Amino acid sequence: SVIVLGCAGPAAKTGVGLENGGPSPALTAVPCGTWQGEFSYVGSDHQSSTGSSDLVLEVSGDSTYTLRWGNHRPSTGVVTARGNRLILDDESGSRITLVHSGDTLYGATKNQADGRPAMMSLAKQEPEPSRFAGASPRC
């Protein structure tokens, strides 16, 4: 039931099928900003509690990213957009593919420390209002 619970959300809105009679829109650029969410380990004997502050993805306007995942060392690298997918290529050579649907990212990966599979779900965070005019220098 953990797999169904983890997959039920993203499968309904992955954009793989037809919606409103047409194909899902492709990303034309990497959506920069801050994404925050949760992760949970998948498996019958390994489960963790989830929390809204356990997972943070920051994507800069220059297509670089920083991913903070629980108590792991932050990972950094380059992000690219392909269709409705965001591909995070870590400096260490690992890769995470996330499905982009509206203001949400979904995906699965392996924990680099112990190899356990984990499901991720992140929601786009609204930027804090700035007293300075113009866009954020990061985006």
N, C-alpha and C positions, 0 to 999 in steps of 0.2 A: 504493500500500500504506500510505501514511501515513494516509489518510483511514480505511481499514479499521481500522488499528491504533488510531487516536484514537476512532473511533466504536464499536468492538466492545465496550468496557467499558460505557459508559453505555447503549447500546441494549438490552443484555440485562436491565437492571433499571430502566428508566425509569418503570415503573408505568403505561404507556399501555395495555397489554393487561390481560387478566385473570390474576390470580395467586391460587391456592387457591380458585378458583371465584367470586371477587368482585372488585369494582373496587379499585384501589389506594387506600390511605387518604390523605385530604387533610390538609395541614398545618393545624392549628387556630391556630397562633401561629408567629411567626418564631423559629426555633431559634437562640438566641444562644450565643455562645462563640467559640472560636478554631478556624478551619479552616486546615489547611496542606496544600500539595500542590505540583503542578508544572504547567507549561504547556509547550506546544511549538507552534512555528509550522507551519502546514499549507501545503503547496505543493511542487512538484517541485524548484524551485531555491532555496527558503528553508526551512531546517530548523535548529533550534537544539537543543542538548543540554538535557535536562531535569534538574531537581534538586529534592530535597525541600524546600529552603529558598527556592525561587524565587517562591513564591506564598503569601501569608498573607491570610486574610480574618478580620477581627474584627468580630463583630456584637454590639452592646450590647442591653440589655434595653429601651431606648427606641426600638428599630428603626432605629438609625443604624449605619453600617458604615464601616470603613476597609479598603481593599484595597491591599496592597503587592505589586507585580508586578515582579520583577527589579530593574533599576536605574531604573525609571520613578518619577515623582513619585507618592506615594500618592494614591489617589482616595478621596473620602468622599461620603456621601450617605445616602439612606433606602432601607431594604429592606422589601419586602412579600412575603407568602406568598399564592400562588394555586394551589390544588390541591397538586400535588407539585413546584411550581416556586417558586424564590426570585427576585425581580426586584430588581436593584440599580439604582437611579436615582441617577446621579452628579450632583453639584452643577453640573457643566458641561452637563448635558442628555443625556449618553450613557446607554445602558441595557445591562445584561448580564442575561440570563435563565439561571439555573442549575437543573438538575433535581436534586431531593433524593431520594435512595434510601438508606435506612438511615442510616449515618453518613458518607455520601459525597455530594458535590456535583459535577456534571458540567456543562460548558457550552462554548460557543464564542463568540468575540468578535473584534473587530478591534483591533489595536494602534493606539492613538490617535496615536502618534508617526509611524508609517510606513504604516498602513493594512493591514498583513499580517494574515490570519486566524490565530487561535490557538485551540487546544483547551486546556481547563482541567480539572483533576481535583483535588479537595480532600477531605481526610479530617478528620473531627471530632477535635480534640485533647482529651484528658482534662484537666480543670483540675488545677493543682498543689494538693496538700493545703495547707490553711490552718490556722494555729494559732488562728484566730478562728472561733467558731461561726457558723453561718448561711451563707446563700448569698453569692456574690460580689456586690458592689454593681453590677457591670456587667450581671449577668444576673438 
